[in-house]
């Protein structure tokens, strides 16, 4: 079906993304942002987990010199035999795409486990104040350097805060003054960490939107909003590979706006540009959801019809020719177009498939214009 709404949804991928979508993504843009974030976070998570694991190993070495003998075995177990292997495992898991989600779950649980381990370590001490400070660092670590996304980090930090608050209130013999200050510093680490993570994620979103805008501008024709000529090679290369691998076919239609020079000479270039914009909208509205339209240059356009054969591409091209012929352009009245049509051959390259469509267009113009020729 050649419904305009179906076609527009796909071809609009070539248009720059508006900045007001930074906080209000559609589902497709959100999915792309999530994939982009995952790719950017992998290196961070690998580095952070390895570094944190090494610091815990160093901490275990320090424990031999400064830890009370009564809790030394437990400290060594947590700081050397539990946390570093877990962190190194998370780092290793990020190299395997199918283990990405389990790695994120473990990364969110690791600081909770570290906090629980800390509580068990400091519980027997008469003065736990020096050791409890690790909790504040853990909360801040979750938000700022762990590599967790905002909502994962928030959930992990809140669980850590709740567990520590309940444990220190019910089981630790802390003075009222120290308990209040302890809660204040935990709350401070939580609030500052959340703010930092929120602002960082917002910055990521802004960078993502701007990057996508630049990518789209690089492949989009400013006048018509269609893909530009530089994008065509990428599209055709992808389709040549897909057609060769899956034994499918695709069609190419080269469209020329008949007597366009007369429009520029008679009405001026501004009116000519308006007419090009109108014909681009006609082309875009004609596309199926998977088809691609390109401004080839000047008054020429190319459509790549995917998964089609000779009869279907000729039918689609004729429908477009008639649609253009019936359209009344705002400033220049009825106009026509000539179309050169071809389909994929097994030995095709980008150059020869375009050359074939160009030769077919030349024949259409030679035979009187406002017609279709196929080669």
C-alpha positions as CSV (number, residue, x, y, z in Angstrom):
1,X,0.0,0.0,0.0
2,X,1.3,3.4,-0.9
3,X,-0.3,5.3,2.0
4,X,1.2,8.7,2.6
5,X,1.4,8.2,6.4
6,X,3.4,5.0,6.1
7,X,5.9,6.6,3.7
8,X,6.3,9.7,5.7
9,X,7.2,7.8,8.9
10,X,10.2,6.2,7.3
11,X,11.5,9.0,5.0
12,X,11.3,11.5,7.9
13,X,14.3,9.7,9.4
14,X,16.3,11.8,7.0
15,X,15.1,15.0,8.6
16,X,17.0,16.7,11.5
17,X,15.6,15.9,14.9
18,X,14.2,18.9,16.7
19,X,15.8,20.0,19.9
20,X,12.6,19.8,21.8
21,X,12.7,16.1,21.7
22,X,15.6,16.0,24.2
23,X,13.2,15.1,27.1
24,X,10.3,13.7,25.1
25,X,11.6,10.9,22.8
26,X,9.3,8.8,20.6
27,X,9.9,5.1,21.2
28,X,12.2,4.6,18.2
29,X,14.4,7.6,19.2
30,X,14.5,6.3,22.8
31,X,15.6,2.9,21.6
32,X,18.4,4.4,19.6
33,X,19.4,6.6,22.5
34,X,19.5,3.5,24.8
35,X,21.7,1.6,22.3
36,X,24.0,4.7,22.0
37,X,24.2,4.9,25.7
38,X,25.0,1.2,26.1
39,X,27.8,1.5,23.6
40,X,29.3,4.6,25.3
41,X,29.0,3.0,28.8
42,X,30.8,-0.2,28.0
43,X,34.3,1.3,28.1
44,X,33.4,3.2,31.3
45,X,32.0,0.2,33.1
46,X,35.0,-1.9,32.1
47,X,37.5,0.7,33.4
48,X,35.6,1.5,36.6
49,X,35.0,-2.1,37.6
50,X,38.7,-3.0,37.1
51,X,39.9,0.1,38.9
52,X,37.5,-0.4,41.8
53,X,38.5,-4.1,42.0
54,X,42.2,-3.2,42.2
55,X,41.5,-0.6,44.9
56,X,39.7,-3.2,46.9
57,X,42.7,-5.5,46.6
58,X,44.9,-2.6,47.8
59,X,42.5,-2.0,50.6
60,X,42.9,-5.7,51.6
61,X,46.7,-5.2,51.8
62,X,46.2,-2.2,54.0
63,X,43.8,-4.2,56.2
64,X,46.8,-6.4,57.3
65,X,48.4,-3.3,58.9
66,X,45.5,-1.3,60.3
67,X,42.6,-3.6,60.9
68,X,41.8,-5.1,64.3
69,X,42.6,-8.8,64.4
70,X,39.1,-9.7,65.4
71,X,37.6,-8.5,62.1
72,X,40.6,-9.1,59.8
73,X,39.5,-12.4,58.3
74,X,36.1,-10.9,57.4
75,X,37.7,-7.8,55.9
76,X,40.0,-9.9,53.8
77,X,37.1,-12.1,52.7
78,X,35.0,-9.0,51.6
79,X,37.8,-6.8,50.2
80,X,39.9,-9.5,48.5
81,X,37.8,-12.7,47.8
82,X,34.3,-11.3,47.2
83,X,34.2,-7.8,45.7
84,X,37.2,-7.8,43.3
85,X,36.3,-11.1,41.6
86,X,32.7,-9.9,41.3
87,X,33.8,-6.6,39.7
88,X,36.2,-8.3,37.4
89,X,33.4,-10.6,36.3
90,X,31.2,-7.7,35.5
91,X,34.0,-6.2,33.4
92,X,34.4,-9.4,31.5
93,X,30.6,-9.8,30.9
94,X,30.5,-6.4,29.1
95,X,32.4,-8.0,26.2
96,X,29.5,-10.3,25.4
97,X,26.4,-8.6,24.1
98,X,24.0,-11.3,25.4
99,X,25.4,-10.8,28.9
100,X,25.0,-7.0,28.9
101,X,21.7,-6.9,30.9
102,X,22.9,-9.5,33.5
103,X,26.1,-7.4,33.9
104,X,24.0,-4.3,34.6
105,X,22.0,-6.1,37.2
106,X,25.2,-7.3,38.9
107,X,26.7,-3.8,38.7
108,X,23.6,-2.4,40.5
109,X,23.8,-5.1,43.1
110,X,27.6,-4.9,43.7
111,X,27.6,-1.6,45.7
112,X,24.7,-3.0,47.8
113,X,26.8,-6.0,48.6
114,X,29.7,-3.8,49.3
115,X,27.6,-1.8,51.8
116,X,26.3,-4.9,53.5
117,X,29.9,-6.2,53.7
118,X,30.9,-3.0,55.3
119,X,28.1,-3.2,57.9
120,X,29.2,-6.7,58.9
121,X,32.8,-5.5,59.2
122,X,32.1,-2.5,61.4
123,X,29.4,-4.0,63.5
124,X,31.8,-5.6,66.1
125,X,33.8,-2.4,66.5
126,X,33.4,-0.1,69.5
127,X,33.8,3.0,67.3
128,X,32.5,2.3,63.8
129,X,32.7,5.9,62.7
130,X,35.9,5.7,60.7
131,X,34.8,2.6,58.8
132,X,31.2,3.8,58.1
133,X,32.6,6.6,55.9
134,X,33.0,3.9,53.1
135,X,29.2,4.0,52.8
136,X,29.2,7.6,51.7
137,X,31.8,6.8,49.0
138,X,29.8,3.8,47.8
139,X,26.6,5.9,47.3
140,X,28.5,8.6,45.5
141,X,30.3,5.9,43.4
142,X,27.0,4.5,42.3
143,X,25.8,7.7,40.8
144,X,29.0,9.3,39.4
145,X,31.4,6.7,38.1
146,X,29.8,3.3,38.1
147,X,28.4,3.6,34.6
148,X,24.8,2.8,35.6
149,X,22.0,4.7,33.9
150,X,20.1,7.2,36.2
151,X,17.2,5.0,37.1
152,X,19.4,1.9,37.7
153,X,21.8,4.1,39.9
154,X,18.9,5.6,41.8
155,X,17.4,2.2,42.6
156,X,20.7,0.8,43.7
157,X,21.5,3.9,45.8
158,X,18.1,4.0,47.5
159,X,18.4,0.3,48.4
160,X,21.8,0.9,49.8
161,X,20.6,3.9,51.8
162,X,17.6,2.0,53.2
163,X,19.6,-1.1,54.2
164,X,22.3,1.0,55.9
165,X,19.7,3.3,57.6
166,X,17.8,0.4,59.0
167,X,20.9,-1.6,60.1
168,X,22.6,1.4,61.8
169,X,19.3,2.4,63.5
170,X,18.3,-1.0,64.8
171,X,21.6,-2.8,65.4
172,X,24.4,-0.2,65.9
173,X,25.0,1.4,69.2
174,X,25.5,4.9,67.8
175,X,25.0,8.1,69.8
176,X,22.1,10.3,68.7
177,X,24.5,13.0,67.5
178,X,26.6,10.6,65.4
179,X,23.5,8.8,64.0
180,X,22.0,12.2,62.9
181,X,25.3,13.2,61.3
182,X,25.6,9.8,59.7
183,X,22.2,10.1,58.1
184,X,23.0,13.7,57.0
185,X,26.2,12.6,55.2
186,X,24.4,9.6,53.6
187,X,21.6,12.0,52.5
188,X,24.2,14.4,51.2
189,X,26.0,11.7,49.2
190,X,22.6,10.6,47.8
191,X,21.3,14.0,46.8
192,X,24.6,15.3,45.3
193,X,25.1,12.0,43.6
194,X,21.6,12.0,42.1
195,X,22.0,15.6,40.9
196,X,25.3,14.8,39.3
197,X,23.9,11.7,37.6
198,X,20.7,13.6,36.4
199,X,22.7,16.4,34.9
200,X,25.1,14.0,33.3
201,X,22.3,12.0,31.7
202,X,20.7,15.2,30.5
203,X,24.0,16.1,28.9
204,X,24.2,12.7,27.2
205,X,20.7,13.3,25.8
206,X,21.7,16.7,24.4
207,X,24.9,15.3,22.9
208,X,22.9,12.4,21.3
209,X,20.3,14.8,19.8
210,X,23.0,17.1,18.4
211,X,25.0,14.2,17.0
212,X,22.0,12.8,15.3
213,X,21.1,16.3,13.9
214,X,24.6,16.6,12.5
215,X,24.5,13.1,11.0
216,X,21.1,13.9,9.4
217,X,22.3,17.3,8.1
218,X,25.3,15.5,6.5
219,X,23.0,13.3,4.4
220,X,19.9,15.5,3.9
221,X,19.2,18.0,1.1
222,X,18.3,21.3,2.8
223,X,15.8,22.3,0.2
224,X,13.7,19.2,-0.1
225,X,14.3,17.3,3.1
226,X,15.2,14.2,1.1
227,X,18.4,12.3,1.3
228,X,21.2,13.9,-0.6
229,X,23.6,12.4,-3.1
230,X,26.2,11.4,-0.6
231,X,23.7,9.2,1.2
232,X,22.7,7.4,-2.1
233,X,26.0,5.4,-2.3
234,X,25.4,4.1,1.3
235,X,21.8,3.1,0.5
236,X,22.7,1.4,-2.8
237,X,25.7,-0.4,-1.3
238,X,23.5,-1.8,1.5
239,X,20.9,-2.9,-1.1
240,X,23.4,-4.5,-3.4
241,X,24.8,-6.5,-0.5
242,X,21.3,-7.5,0.7
243,X,20.1,-8.5,-2.8
244,X,23.2,-10.5,-3.5
245,X,23.0,-12.3,-0.1
246,X,19.3,-13.0,0.0
247,X,18.6,-13.2,-3.7
248,X,16.1,-10.4,-3.6
249,X,15.7,-7.4,-5.9
250,X,15.2,-3.7,-5.8
251,X,14.3,-1.0,-8.3
252,X,15.8,2.4,-9.2
253,X,13.7,5.2,-10.6
254,X,15.5,8.4,-11.9
255,X,13.0,11.3,-12.1
256,X,13.6,14.5,-14.1
257,X,11.3,17.5,-13.7
258,X,10.4,18.3,-17.3
259,X,11.4,21.8,-18.6
260,X,12.5,22.9,-15.2
261,X,14.9,25.5,-16.7
262,X,11.9,27.3,-18.2
263,X,10.4,27.6,-14.7
264,X,13.6,29.2,-13.4
265,X,13.9,31.5,-16.4
266,X,10.3,32.6,-16.3
267,X,9.5,32.8,-12.6
268,X,12.9,33.0,-11.0
269,X,14.9,30.6,-8.8
270,X,12.8,31.1,-5.7
271,X,9.7,29.9,-7.4
272,X,11.8,27.1,-8.9
273,X,12.9,26.0,-5.4
274,X,9.3,26.0,-4.3
275,X,8.3,23.8,-7.2
276,X,11.2,21.4,-6.2
277,X,9.9,21.3,-2.7
278,X,6.4,20.4,-3.9
279,X,7.6,17.6,-6.2
280,X,9.7,16.3,-3.3
281,X,6.5,16.1,-1.1
282,X,4.7,14.3,-3.9
283,X,7.6,11.8,-4.1
284,X,7.7,11.3,-0.4
285,X,4.0,10.9,-0.1
286,X,4.1,8.2,-2.8
287,X,6.8,6.1,-1.1
288,X,6.1,2.8,0.7
289,X,7.4,2.5,4.2
290,X,10.7,0.9,3.2
291,X,11.5,3.0,0.1
292,X,14.0,5.8,0.0
293,X,14.1,9.0,-1.9
294,X,17.1,11.1,-2.8
295,X,17.7,14.4,-4.5
296,X,20.2,13.4,-7.2
297,X,20.9,17.0,-8.1
298,X,19.2,20.0,-9.7
299,X,15.7,18.9,-10.8
300,X,16.6,15.2,-10.7
301,X,15.5,12.7,-8.0
302,X,16.1,9.0,-7.4
303,X,13.8,6.5,-5.7
304,X,15.1,3.2,-4.4
305,X,12.2,0.8,-4.3
306,X,13.1,-2.2,-2.0
307,X,11.9,-5.8,-2.4
308,X,10.3,-5.3,-5.8
309,X,10.4,-6.7,-9.3
310,X,10.1,-5.3,-12.8
311,X,6.3,-5.2,-13.0
312,X,5.9,-3.7,-9.5
313,X,8.5,-1.0,-10.0
314,X,7.0,0.0,-13.3
315,X,3.5,0.2,-11.7
316,X,4.8,2.3,-8.9
317,X,6.7,4.6,-11.3
318,X,3.6,5.1,-13.4
319,X,1.5,5.9,-10.4
320,X,4.1,8.6,-9.4
321,X,4.2,10.0,-13.0
322,X,0.4,10.4,-13.0
323,X,0.4,11.9,-9.5
324,X,2.9,14.6,-10.7
325,X,1.0,15.2,-13.9
326,X,-2.3,15.7,-12.0
327,X,-0.8,18.0,-9.4
328,X,-1.3,21.8,-9.8
329,X,1.9,23.5,-8.6
330,X,1.2,26.7,-6.6
331,X,3.0,29.2,-8.7
332,X,3.7,27.4,-12.0
333,X,0.5,25.3,-12.6
334,X,0.5,21.8,-14.0
335,X,3.9,20.2,-14.7
336,X,5.2,16.8,-15.8
337,X,8.2,14.6,-15.2
338,X,10.1,11.9,-17.1
339,X,11.2,8.7,-15.4
340,X,14.0,6.2,-16.1
341,X,13.5,2.8,-14.5
342,X,15.7,-0.2,-13.9
343,X,16.0,-3.1,-11.5
344,X,18.9,-4.9,-9.8
345,X,21.0,-7.4,-11.9
346,X,23.2,-10.0,-10.3
347,X,26.5,-8.4,-11.5
348,X,25.5,-4.8,-10.7
349,X,27.6,-2.2,-9.2
350,X,26.5,1.2,-7.9
351,X,27.8,2.9,-11.1
352,X,26.2,0.7,-13.7
353,X,22.8,0.5,-12.0
354,X,22.7,4.3,-11.9
355,X,24.0,4.5,-15.5
356,X,21.2,2.2,-16.7
357,X,18.6,4.3,-15.0
358,X,20.1,7.4,-16.5
359,X,20.0,5.9,-20.0
360,X,16.4,5.0,-19.5
361,X,15.6,8.6,-18.4
362,X,17.4,9.9,-21.5
363,X,15.2,7.7,-23.7
364,X,12.1,9.0,-21.9
365,X,13.1,12.5,-22.6
366,X,14.0,11.7,-26.2
367,X,10.6,10.2,-26.8
368,X,8.7,13.2,-25.8
369,X,9.0,13.5,-21.9
370,X,6.2,12.8,-19.4
371,X,6.7,9.1,-19.8
372,X,8.5,6.1,-18.4
373,X,11.3,4.0,-20.0
374,X,12.8,0.8,-18.6
375,X,16.2,-0.7,-19.2
